[in-house]
Amino acid sequence: MIDLRDKSICLTGGAGFIGKHIQQGLLGRGLAPDQIRVPRSTQCDLTQLDQARRAVQGCDVVIHAAAVVGGIHYNQAFPGEVFYKNMLLNLQVLEACRLEKVEKVVCVSSACAYPLKAPTPIHEDSLFEGEPEPTNAPYGNAKRMLVVQAQAYQAQYGMNCVSVIPFNAFGPGDNFDPKTSHVIPALIRKCFEQDELVVWGDGSPTRNFLYVEDFAEGIILAAEKLDRPEPVNIGTREETSIRELVDHLVRETGFKGQVRFDTSKPNGQPRRSADISRAQEWLGFQPRYTFVEGLRKTVDWYRKACLS
């Protein structure tokens, strides 16, 4: 068990949607703002080893949450860029941590790393038993290799380098850009801006939607407690179909238009539900928010932040 209140922390990706909530969680643990270093992409290119070393230098703990990420459309449009940038980012940050003798590194992978045909609920042991779903395979494989690198560095160098695999995060402050957003923020924006709600696919795929505050808590618990090389899922026990998501959104937003499922577009991963028994046993992790509670808080935030 690490008492983070005594540590200096570098949080890559700390200026983004997930990172801001991790920051708030760390402050809630009693850390002072000056204990949390957030490298900004405008001033620090983490794909360059020398700059990555400067970013983590002098820090006790690194939470590596930075990533180049988007929804199905973005992953299909820029697969090479997504793979290259994420691979380079991960390689350099972990190597920088090794060279700077960082005490602990928490690597934030992704459920996209899991195989297309992984048995559900998805257990961590399924990670390497097949290829990821094709629409996000470049991103998923890069995130899979992050787990491999963390395990390799722990095996050879004795680094305390651990991995978590979060499922589909959403919440206040999410990315609502229609070109790069994931399904929940994209549909929330459409509900408020369009007369027709067009949804990619047939609505049958399921997801394990994780409210962002629970996501952040899982990451922080890993920083405090996780010391094994095996990755740990951070998710919920709820499995929600895209069609169910749409029904909830129509109610929460008051959408009055037509809903149309565009079956000419890809569904993505058919099913995604998480086995979180390892997180519960090893970290004491337990989600606080149900999917509907988190969705309501997200819609309310969007009304206040983006429509007023």
Secondary structure, DSSP 8 states (H G I E B T S, - for coil): ---GGG--EEEETTTSHHHHHHHHHHHHTT--GGGEE---TTT--TTSHHHHHHHHTT-SEEEE-------HHHHHH-HHHHHHHHHHHHHHHHHHHHHTT-SEEEEE--GGGSBTT--SSB-GGGTTSS-B-GGGHHHHHHHHHHHHHHHHHHHHH---EEEEEE-EEE-TT----TTT--HHHHHHHHHHH-SEEEEES-S--EE-EEEHHHHHHHHHHHHHH--SSS-EEE--S--EEHHHHHHHHHHHHT--SEEEEETTS---SS---B--HHHHHHH-----S-HHHHHHHHHHHHHHHH--
